[in-house]
Amino acid sequence: MTSTVIPRRPYLLRAMHQWMTDNGLTPQVMVDASATGADVPKAHVRDGRIVLNVSYSATRHLDLGNDWVSFEARFGGVARMVRFPTSAVQSVYARETGEGLVFPPEGEAPPPAPPPSSTEGETRPPVSGRPQLKVVK
């Protein structure tokens, strides 16, 4: 069995897209337009990025795949195919509220989670690689 880790980004992108759709929000993605293989309308690129409406009502044949995102959309009334690697997605958010996710650059680990907050006066033993049991009387 191979121990290749499947990236989280496509799963999180699909989950956020579905959550926004279910809540009547408009899912948008910010994409690195300079990513290898990205085929996006260059006239709409600003600072090397493009924001795309990926709602079902704005797209046809939307495919949020593990490796690629593709769909047909209209730009200035002209239909065109859009395609970019999933790794080029920098964020996904709802147009109406701004709620969403920002993805770290590809290959960069996300920042570590903050330590769990403790209750006043409560101390926690340091976490080690081995579980410990404590007898409570």
N, C-alpha and C positions, 0 to 999 in steps of 0.2 A: 504494500500500500504506500502511495506517495504522500509526503507530508507537505504538499504545496498549499499555501494559505490562499484562499479565495478572498479577494479584496471586499471590504465592507461597502465601499462607495456605491456600487450599483444597487445593492439591497436597500441602503438608506435612502437613496434617490427615489426608488420605487415606493418605499414606505411613505416618505414625505409627500410624494405626488398623490398617492391614494388618500392620505389623511386630508390634504388640502382640498382635493376633489370632493371627498365625502362631506366636507364642511362648507362647500360652496365658495371656496377661495380659488384664486387664480395662481397656479404654480408657475414660477419663473425660475430659470436657471441662468447663472452667470458663467460664461464659458471662456476659457483661454483660447482666443481665436488663432493664436500662433502655434497651437499644438499640432504635432505631426498628424496629418490626415484630416484635420478639421476642414470641413467644407461648409462655410457659413457666408452669408452675404457681407462682403467686405465693406460696403457702403454704410453699414450699421455698426461697424467696429469702432470702439472708442477706447483709447489707451490700451490697445491689445486685447480688449475683452468685448464680449457681446452679451446682452441680456435678451433672452428668448422666452416668449410665452409658450409653455408646453402644455396648456390646457387642452382637453379633448376638443373643445369648440374652436380652437385656433389652429389645430393641426389635423392632418389626415395621416393615417397609417403610422401612428406614433409607436415606436419600438424602443423601450427603455431596457436594452440588453445589458448583459454583463460586461461586454467589451465596447459596444458602440451604442450611441443614441442616434436615431434617425427618424425623420418625419418629413412631410410635405407641409409647407406653409406659404402664405401669401405675403409678399413684401412689395408695397406700392402697387397692389392689385395684381402682381405677377406671381403665379405659383412657381415654387422651386423646391427642390429637395435640399434638406439640411442634414448633415452627418458630421459627427465628431466623436472622438473616443470618450468613454465614460470618465477616464482619468483627467480629461480637460475640464470637467465640471468643477468650478470653484465654490459654488454655493447653490442652494435651492431654497426659495423662500416664497411666501404668499405676497402677492402684489398689494393686497388690501391692508395687511397688518405688519408685514416685514418679518413675521415669524418664520424660522427655518433653520437650516444648518449651513455652516461654513466648513468646507473641507480643507484639511492641511494639504500643502503641495504634495504631489505624488512622491512616494518614497520617504516622506518625512513622517515620523511618528507623531500622533497627537500629544498635546501636553499631558503630563501625568495628572491623574485625578487628585483633588485635594484630599488630605486625610479626613476621615470621618470626624465630625465634631463630637466632643465628649461632654458629658454633663459635668457641672461644677463639682469639683472634688473627686470625680471618678478618674481613675487612672487605668490605662490599658497597657498590658504587657506588649513589648515590641513583637511584631509579627516575624516569625521565623519560617523556614521552609517546612517545618514539621508541626503538626497540630499538637496542642497540649490540652490535657484535661485537668481540672482542678476539683478536688473533693470539697463539697460544701456541706457543712454539718448543721 
